Amino acid sequence: MLADKSLQEELNKFAKYVIQQSRSNLTKGDSDYGTYNDTKTLYNSLKGNVIPTKNGANLNIEMADYGKFKDKGVRGKSSSSKAPNSPFKFGSGTGRKGGLTEAMEGYVKRRKIQFRDRKTGKFLSYESTAFLIARSIYQKGTKASLFFTKPFVAAFKRLPDELIEAYSLGLEKDLIKLTQK
């Protein structure tokens, strides 16, 4: 049915818009410690596909697992001021021990970030710098970036009119074909 094709086309446009805007937000957005797009892993993991069903179509938008933490933020162990509405919290016991420090080590090495010792003025090792940053993040949390949520909501607000129009155009084409036969 042609109406289903129009529905799929509109859902593809929706997915393409959300992914493009999310990627743009990742590239432009600044977190507390640099851009969100440091390794491009999350950027490259964003994918969307429309799966036809007998009643219409399903839209799947996929991203790396940690994308939800970047989008919604994570409340800290001792403070939730950065992401008060986040469903995620450090210290809940569900994450892997040492994972945040490990990730920070890679980050500080890539960015060549090293703190100085207050007493001697010497540079701290990357490992010490990563530990200090990870401890701060663990205690204070991470801010919600909404890199995915904002484009999704914006596209969703536009979606019904476009879908109704696309679906009615498909029905109109089907009716014209039927009347010509």
Sequence and secondary structure as in RCSB ss.txt:
>XXXX:A:sequence
MLADKSLQEELNKFAKYVIQQSRSNLTKGDSDYGTYNDTKTLYNSLKGNVIPTKNGANLNIEMADYGKFKDKGVR
GKSSSSKAPNSPFKFGSGTGRKGGLTEAMEGYVKRRKIQFRDRKTGKFLSYESTAFLIARSIYQKGTKASLFFTK
PFVAAFKRLPDELIEAYSLGLEKDLIKLTQK
>XXXX:A:secstr
 HHHHHHHHHHHHHHHHHHHHHHHHHHH EETTEES SSSHHHHH EEEEEEETTEEEEEEE  TTHHHHHH EE
 SS  SSSTT S BTTSS S TTHHHHHHHHHHHHHT   B TTT  B  HHHHHHHHHHHHHHHEE    TTHH
HHHHHHHHHHHHHHHHHHHHHHHHHHHHHH 
